[in-house]
């Protein structure tokens, strides 16, 4: 089955479902499954990092490390993507610019806003799924 991208509504629904699954995998510590939501050579630029993460192995390692740090700190993180501006491209990819919020909840404590960011992605169709080819995250106030 291939992605049908004939109407803006279908594209939006597919992209929103992609992000719901993508972020829940990350928050659950499913590093390898999360990394598979990127292309084999996917690129992820994060502020404060000297080089972007390139390829699924590097992406999975970064996700594993971040999840272990959260477990050690006793915090649960939840990522939320909203205000999606989705722009289909002539080559079948979509460009997505959205706001990304990260909420942190300490064990036994109250949730707080941990990060406020802008996320810019290039998504490519892959069978019945979308995959991130390129991601750039910028943090507010960074």
Short mmCIF file of the C-alpha atoms (twelve columns), coordinates in Angstrom:
data_MODEL
# 
_entry.id   MODEL 
# 
loop_
_atom_site.group_PDB 
_atom_site.id 
_atom_site.type_symbol 
_atom_site.label_atom_id 
_atom_site.label_alt_id 
_atom_site.label_comp_id 
_atom_site.label_asym_id 
_atom_site.label_seq_id 
_atom_site.Cartn_x 
_atom_site.Cartn_y 
_atom_site.Cartn_z 
_atom_site.pdbx_PDB_model_num 
ATOM 1   C CA . UNK A 1   0.000  0.000  0.000  1 
ATOM 2   C CA . UNK A 2   1.256  3.473  -0.843 1 
ATOM 3   C CA . UNK A 3   0.437  6.803  0.705  1 
ATOM 4   C CA . UNK A 4   -2.341 8.539  -1.183 1 
ATOM 5   C CA . UNK A 5   -1.556 12.216 -1.228 1 
ATOM 6   C CA . UNK A 6   -4.374 13.471 -3.410 1 
ATOM 7   C CA . UNK A 7   -5.963 15.955 -1.056 1 
ATOM 8   C CA . UNK A 8   -4.636 18.319 1.595  1 
ATOM 9   C CA . UNK A 9   -6.942 16.681 4.159  1 
ATOM 10  C CA . UNK A 10  -5.452 13.223 3.590  1 
ATOM 11  C CA . UNK A 11  -1.928 14.590 3.764  1 
ATOM 12  C CA . UNK A 12  -2.682 16.430 7.016  1 
ATOM 13  C CA . UNK A 13  -4.319 13.381 8.592  1 
ATOM 14  C CA . UNK A 14  -1.372 11.173 7.649  1 
ATOM 15  C CA . UNK A 15  1.217  13.659 8.884  1 
ATOM 16  C CA . UNK A 16  -0.595 14.201 12.188 1 
ATOM 17  C CA . UNK A 17  -0.844 10.426 12.725 1 
ATOM 18  C CA . UNK A 18  2.855  10.089 11.877 1 
ATOM 19  C CA . UNK A 19  3.835  12.631 14.547 1 
ATOM 20  C CA . UNK A 20  1.559  11.025 17.154 1 
ATOM 21  C CA . UNK A 21  3.267  7.659  16.685 1 
ATOM 22  C CA . UNK A 22  6.747  9.167  16.239 1 
ATOM 23  C CA . UNK A 23  6.659  11.149 19.484 1 
ATOM 24  C CA . UNK A 24  5.050  8.363  21.506 1 
ATOM 25  C CA . UNK A 25  7.846  5.999  20.434 1 
ATOM 26  C CA . UNK A 26  10.426 8.556  21.564 1 
ATOM 27  C CA . UNK A 27  8.748  9.184  24.910 1 
ATOM 28  C CA . UNK A 28  8.384  5.438  25.550 1 
ATOM 29  C CA . UNK A 29  12.108 4.859  25.021 1 
ATOM 30  C CA . UNK A 30  11.565 2.775  21.877 1 
ATOM 31  C CA . UNK A 31  14.814 4.072  20.368 1 
ATOM 32  C CA . UNK A 32  15.168 1.656  17.451 1 
ATOM 33  C CA . UNK A 33  11.514 1.916  16.427 1 
ATOM 34  C CA . UNK A 34  11.735 5.716  16.688 1 
ATOM 35  C CA . UNK A 35  14.915 5.749  14.557 1 
ATOM 36  C CA . UNK A 36  13.099 3.711  11.883 1 
ATOM 37  C CA . UNK A 37  10.700 6.649  11.459 1 
ATOM 38  C CA . UNK A 38  13.657 8.408  9.801  1 
ATOM 39  C CA . UNK A 39  15.124 7.515  6.419  1 
ATOM 40  C CA . UNK A 40  18.269 5.351  6.525  1 
ATOM 41  C CA . UNK A 41  20.364 8.490  6.063  1 
ATOM 42  C CA . UNK A 42  18.088 10.799 8.065  1 
ATOM 43  C CA . UNK A 43  19.616 13.950 9.563  1 
ATOM 44  C CA . UNK A 44  18.644 15.558 12.887 1 
ATOM 45  C CA . UNK A 45  20.044 18.987 13.850 1 
ATOM 46  C CA . UNK A 46  19.671 19.905 17.531 1 
ATOM 47  C CA . UNK A 47  20.812 23.198 19.069 1 
ATOM 48  C CA . UNK A 48  23.911 22.987 21.188 1 
ATOM 49  C CA . UNK A 49  25.248 19.939 19.357 1 
ATOM 50  C CA . UNK A 50  28.416 20.419 17.307 1 
ATOM 51  C CA . UNK A 51  27.214 18.078 14.537 1 
ATOM 52  C CA . UNK A 52  23.819 16.735 13.500 1 
ATOM 53  C CA . UNK A 53  22.980 13.085 14.096 1 
ATOM 54  C CA . UNK A 54  23.168 11.233 10.775 1 
ATOM 55  C CA . UNK A 55  21.688 7.824  10.067 1 
ATOM 56  C CA . UNK A 56  19.477 5.518  12.072 1 
ATOM 57  C CA . UNK A 57  22.250 4.081  14.249 1 
ATOM 58  C CA . UNK A 58  23.250 7.542  15.506 1 
ATOM 59  C CA . UNK A 59  19.610 8.547  15.948 1 
ATOM 60  C CA . UNK A 60  18.824 5.415  17.969 1 
ATOM 61  C CA . UNK A 61  21.921 5.895  20.137 1 
ATOM 62  C CA . UNK A 62  20.953 9.498  20.906 1 
ATOM 63  C CA . UNK A 63  17.396 8.475  21.775 1 
ATOM 64  C CA . UNK A 64  18.629 5.634  24.018 1 
ATOM 65  C CA . UNK A 65  21.021 7.965  25.827 1 
ATOM 66  C CA . UNK A 66  18.363 10.655 26.349 1 
ATOM 67  C CA . UNK A 67  15.850 8.103  27.641 1 
ATOM 68  C CA . UNK A 68  18.411 6.667  30.085 1 
ATOM 69  C CA . UNK A 69  19.155 10.186 31.358 1 
ATOM 70  C CA . UNK A 70  15.445 10.788 31.932 1 
ATOM 71  C CA . UNK A 71  15.117 7.501  33.808 1 
ATOM 72  C CA . UNK A 72  18.122 8.394  35.977 1 
ATOM 73  C CA . UNK A 73  16.660 11.825 36.725 1 
ATOM 74  C CA . UNK A 74  13.251 10.384 37.629 1 
ATOM 75  C CA . UNK A 75  11.502 12.582 35.057 1 
ATOM 76  C CA . UNK A 76  9.010  11.624 32.394 1 
ATOM 77  C CA . UNK A 77  9.117  13.671 29.197 1 
ATOM 78  C CA . UNK A 78  6.228  14.094 26.789 1 
ATOM 79  C CA . UNK A 79  6.727  15.685 23.377 1 
ATOM 80  C CA . UNK A 80  3.857  17.552 21.755 1 
ATOM 81  C CA . UNK A 81  3.849  18.840 18.165 1 
ATOM 82  C CA . UNK A 82  1.212  21.375 17.191 1 
ATOM 83  C CA . UNK A 83  0.419  24.282 14.909 1 
ATOM 84  C CA . UNK A 84  1.604  22.200 11.946 1 
ATOM 85  C CA . UNK A 85  2.198  24.148 8.748  1 
ATOM 86  C CA . UNK A 86  2.299  21.396 6.114  1 
ATOM 87  C CA . UNK A 87  3.479  22.248 2.605  1 
ATOM 88  C CA . UNK A 88  3.383  19.495 -0.038 1 
ATOM 89  C CA . UNK A 89  6.235  19.651 -2.535 1 
ATOM 90  C CA . UNK A 90  6.171  18.741 -6.229 1 
ATOM 91  C CA . UNK A 91  8.519  15.789 -5.597 1 
ATOM 92  C CA . UNK A 92  6.030  14.092 -3.220 1 
ATOM 93  C CA . UNK A 93  7.765  15.176 -0.015 1 
ATOM 94  C CA . UNK A 94  6.171  17.499 2.503  1 
ATOM 95  C CA . UNK A 95  7.788  20.276 4.468  1 
ATOM 96  C CA . UNK A 96  6.442  20.668 7.983  1 
ATOM 97  C CA . UNK A 97  7.094  23.544 10.349 1 
ATOM 98  C CA . UNK A 98  5.546  23.237 13.778 1 
ATOM 99  C CA . UNK A 99  5.854  24.173 17.401 1 
ATOM 100 C CA . UNK A 100 7.258  21.448 19.618 1 
ATOM 101 C CA . UNK A 101 6.764  21.510 23.358 1 
ATOM 102 C CA . UNK A 102 8.418  19.150 25.821 1 
ATOM 103 C CA . UNK A 103 6.747  18.685 29.184 1 
ATOM 104 C CA . UNK A 104 8.748  17.204 32.077 1 
ATOM 105 C CA . UNK A 105 7.113  15.610 35.087 1 
ATOM 106 C CA . UNK A 106 9.285  14.572 38.032 1 
ATOM 107 C CA . UNK A 107 8.278  11.416 39.876 1 
ATOM 108 C CA . UNK A 108 5.599  12.482 42.354 1 
ATOM 109 C CA . UNK A 109 5.651  16.058 41.063 1 
ATOM 110 C CA . UNK A 110 3.831  18.465 38.810 1 
ATOM 111 C CA . UNK A 111 4.414  18.782 35.056 1 
ATOM 112 C CA . UNK A 112 6.315  21.801 33.790 1 
ATOM 113 C CA . UNK A 113 7.244  23.135 30.386 1 
ATOM 114 C CA . UNK A 114 10.801 21.919 29.769 1 
ATOM 115 C CA . UNK A 115 11.376 23.162 26.208 1 
ATOM 116 C CA . UNK A 116 9.631  25.314 23.634 1 
ATOM 117 C CA . UNK A 117 10.966 24.782 20.125 1 
ATOM 118 C CA . UNK A 118 10.344 25.121 16.421 1 
ATOM 119 C CA . UNK A 119 10.720 21.906 14.445 1 
ATOM 120 C CA . UNK A 120 11.260 21.948 10.679 1 
ATOM 121 C CA . UNK A 121 11.041 18.596 8.902  1 
ATOM 122 C CA . UNK A 122 11.184 17.209 5.412  1 
ATOM 123 C CA . UNK A 123 9.014  14.092 5.329  1 
ATOM 124 C CA . UNK A 124 9.190  11.549 2.531  1 
ATOM 125 C CA . UNK A 125 6.609  8.882  1.719  1 
ATOM 126 C CA . UNK A 126 7.723  5.307  2.376  1 
ATOM 127 C CA . UNK A 127 5.040  2.766  1.551  1 
ATOM 128 C CA . UNK A 128 2.082  3.527  3.803  1 
ATOM 129 C CA . UNK A 129 4.172  5.657  6.184  1 
ATOM 130 C CA . UNK A 130 6.029  8.933  6.318  1 
ATOM 131 C CA . UNK A 131 9.691  9.154  7.298  1 
ATOM 132 C CA . UNK A 132 11.825 12.107 8.381  1 
ATOM 133 C CA . UNK A 133 14.573 12.815 5.886  1 
ATOM 134 C CA . UNK A 134 15.799 15.988 7.545  1 
ATOM 135 C CA . UNK A 135 14.944 17.667 10.853 1 
ATOM 136 C CA . UNK A 136 16.111 20.969 12.306 1 
ATOM 137 C CA . UNK A 137 15.043 21.951 15.819 1 
ATOM 138 C CA . UNK A 138 15.581 25.443 17.194 1 
ATOM 139 C CA . UNK A 139 14.907 26.256 20.828 1 
ATOM 140 C CA . UNK A 140 13.193 29.424 21.950 1 
ATOM 141 C CA . UNK A 141 15.646 31.534 23.927 1 
ATOM 142 C CA . UNK A 142 18.673 29.453 22.908 1 
# 
